[in-house]
Amino acid sequence: MQEIKTVPDLQNRIEELEFKQTNEWLLLKDDFRSIGQGLQPINLIKNTFREVISKPNLVTSVVVNGIGLATGILAKKILIGSTRNPLTKLLGFIVEIVVAKKIAKKA
């Protein structure tokens, strides 16, 4: 760094630093704005959805597991129905999980 010996040199250096500070401040504000946009819930959901869509194996796996889960819930409703008994609820949950796993394995 050069040694500043005169007042005009000092003023020039101050102006350069102020200009640099202004530019860096604008860049920082833009970065914060970008981060804020990226962290909005709707953007997080959109990005996750795009990522899931771009992976065909993952989409197939999600669909198969969804069908298995829906079938398990349906089997629980048919076999157990609605009850307040905790043991029957537990049995219904077990039926739901077993059916969902069987369907997911078959597909």
MODELLER restraints for C-alpha pairs under 7 A, 6 or more apart:
rsr = mdl.restraints
at = mdl.atoms
rsr.add(forms.Gaussian(group=physical.xy_distance, feature=features.Distance(at['CA:4:A'], at['CA:10:A']), mean=6.07, stdev=0.5))
rsr.add(forms.Gaussian(group=physical.xy_distance, feature=features.Distance(at['CA:38:A'], at['CA:44:A']), mean=6.79, stdev=0.5))
rsr.add(forms.Gaussian(group=physical.xy_distance, feature=features.Distance(at['CA:52:A'], at['CA:58:A']), mean=6.48, stdev=0.5))
rsr.add(forms.Gaussian(group=physical.xy_distance, feature=features.Distance(at['CA:52:A'], at['CA:59:A']), mean=6.37, stdev=0.5))
rsr.add(forms.Gaussian(group=physical.xy_distance, feature=features.Distance(at['CA:53:A'], at['CA:59:A']), mean=6.39, stdev=0.5))
rsr.add(forms.Gaussian(group=physical.xy_distance, feature=features.Distance(at['CA:64:A'], at['CA:104:A']), mean=5.80, stdev=0.5))
rsr.add(forms.Gaussian(group=physical.xy_distance, feature=features.Distance(at['CA:64:A'], at['CA:107:A']), mean=6.59, stdev=0.5))
rsr.add(forms.Gaussian(group=physical.xy_distance, feature=features.Distance(at['CA:65:A'], at['CA:104:A']), mean=5.54, stdev=0.5))
rsr.add(forms.Gaussian(group=physical.xy_distance, feature=features.Distance(at['CA:68:A'], at['CA:100:A']), mean=4.16, stdev=0.5))
rsr.add(forms.Gaussian(group=physical.xy_distance, feature=features.Distance(at['CA:68:A'], at['CA:101:A']), mean=6.68, stdev=0.5))
rsr.add(forms.Gaussian(group=physical.xy_distance, feature=features.Distance(at['CA:68:A'], at['CA:103:A']), mean=4.97, stdev=0.5))
rsr.add(forms.Gaussian(group=physical.xy_distance, feature=features.Distance(at['CA:68:A'], at['CA:104:A']), mean=5.30, stdev=0.5))
rsr.add(forms.Gaussian(group=physical.xy_distance, feature=features.Distance(at['CA:69:A'], at['CA:100:A']), mean=4.82, stdev=0.5))
rsr.add(forms.Gaussian(group=physical.xy_distance, feature=features.Distance(at['CA:71:A'], at['CA:99:A']), mean=6.98, stdev=0.5))
rsr.add(forms.Gaussian(group=physical.xy_distance, feature=features.Distance(at['CA:71:A'], at['CA:100:A']), mean=6.34, stdev=0.5))
rsr.add(forms.Gaussian(group=physical.xy_distance, feature=features.Distance(at['CA:72:A'], at['CA:95:A']), mean=6.98, stdev=0.5))
rsr.add(forms.Gaussian(group=physical.xy_distance, feature=features.Distance(at['CA:72:A'], at['CA:96:A']), mean=4.06, stdev=0.5))
rsr.add(forms.Gaussian(group=physical.xy_distance, feature=features.Distance(at['CA:72:A'], at['CA:97:A']), mean=6.31, stdev=0.5))
rsr.add(forms.Gaussian(group=physical.xy_distance, feature=features.Distance(at['CA:72:A'], at['CA:99:A']), mean=4.88, stdev=0.5))
rsr.add(forms.Gaussian(group=physical.xy_distance, feature=features.Distance(at['CA:72:A'], at['CA:100:A']), mean=4.72, stdev=0.5))
rsr.add(forms.Gaussian(group=physical.xy_distance, feature=features.Distance(at['CA:73:A'], at['CA:96:A']), mean=5.44, stdev=0.5))
rsr.add(forms.Gaussian(group=physical.xy_distance, feature=features.Distance(at['CA:75:A'], at['CA:96:A']), mean=6.52, stdev=0.5))
rsr.add(forms.Gaussian(group=physical.xy_distance, feature=features.Distance(at['CA:76:A'], at['CA:92:A']), mean=5.22, stdev=0.5))
rsr.add(forms.Gaussian(group=physical.xy_distance, feature=features.Distance(at['CA:76:A'], at['CA:95:A']), mean=6.06, stdev=0.5))
rsr.add(forms.Gaussian(group=physical.xy_distance, feature=features.Distance(at['CA:76:A'], at['CA:96:A']), mean=5.43, stdev=0.5))
rsr.add(forms.Gaussian(group=physical.xy_distance, feature=features.Distance(at['CA:80:A'], at['CA:92:A']), mean=5.85, stdev=0.5))
rsr.add(forms.Gaussian(group=physical.xy_distance, feature=features.Distance(at['CA:83:A'], at['CA:89:A']), mean=6.75, stdev=0.5))
